[in-house]
Amino acid sequence: MISLDHFAILTAALVLDAIVGDPDFLWQRVHHPVALMGNAISFFDRHLNSEKLSALWRRIVGGLALVPVIAVVAIVGAGLESAFRVTPFGWLGTIAAAAVMLAGRSLYDHVKAVADAFAKGGLATARHAVAKIVGRDPGSLDQPRVCRAAIESAAENFSDGVVAPALWFLALGLPGLLAYKAINTADSMIGHLTPRYQDFGWAAARLDDLVNFPASRLAGALIALVAPVAGGSTADGFRTMLADAPRHRSPNAGWPEAAMASALGIALAGPRRYGGIIVNDPFVNSGGRRDVNPTDIRRALRVYVGANALFFAIVALVALAIGVLRPAMFRI
């Protein structure tokens, strides 16, 4: 059930994440919660993902491995929320915990680093920078492909790293937020179409598709709405999403990627190489320019900031409306 207080807390958490992000000095000294989730997933991967099992059993075991990870983090989230609720100024703890699970500033910094790398060290440096945010083989990427990878990451992870965790926090509080992050982390680690993970990670990939369904559509809509900041058209953005998103290999990533491609007038997606395997995906906004360059990354960041600002404005306005209307509701 959606808590009205969550809108106010999320408003503050979005601001805190935008200002602070993921400070290296902190996470070099303590483990980030997502890293702890990753450690748990790696444990089950090492001990349960056996090549001796049939494809069916690897799917079953991979699905069962998710249960304790998701359950534990949800219980931790419930415990934290309960503790904060009875602690003076505990809402500050809830704000901090929610902000830690958002990746808006971190994503901006990582994508910007790719554009900066072209200016500082050329293609080789940019390949190293983009390898930190995408799973494709960086050595096979020329300049347009590096730029497309960075822009696609900005679009897709706006949904996965900002909108989706925010929506799950609004719906289920810290338990929902942490459970979502566990599912998304599992998908990023084992939800790949490689021989090792195509069966063991099948449940993680399908569950991630499910929990990201609403956020991906909202993220695409937000990007389309702010397309004019990069010279694009909102109407074209919605048309491109409706036409091209269903053709994307991911049932969710195609929505924000298609909107971003339209906003910038470029083609995104297309054939890519993951772990030595070429994935022959169609382009989204296929009529757009394919000679993508570092300037397009910076234009994409303008769209990304605009979409974040619009999302923040919506959440803040709802929080403000609740604050104004709630006293009147109690008087009725």
Buried (B, 14 or more C-beta within 10 A) or exposed (E): EEBBBBBBBBBBBBBBBBEBBBEEEEBEEEEBBBEBBBEBBEEBBEEBBEEEBEEEBBBBBBBEBBEEBBEBBBEBBBEBBEEBEEEEEBBBBBBBBBBBBBBBBBBBEBBBBBBBBBEEEEEEBBBBBBBEBBBBBBEEBEBBBBBBBBBBBBBBBBBBBBBBBBBBBBBBBBBBBBBBBBBBBBBBBBBBBEEBBBBBBBBBBBBBBEBBEBBBBBBBBBBBBBBBBBEBBBEBBBBBBEBBBEBBEBBBBBBBBBBBBBBBBBBBBBEBBBEEEEEEBBBBBBEBBBEBBBEBBBBBBBBBBBBBBBBBEEBBEBBEEBEEEEEEEEEE
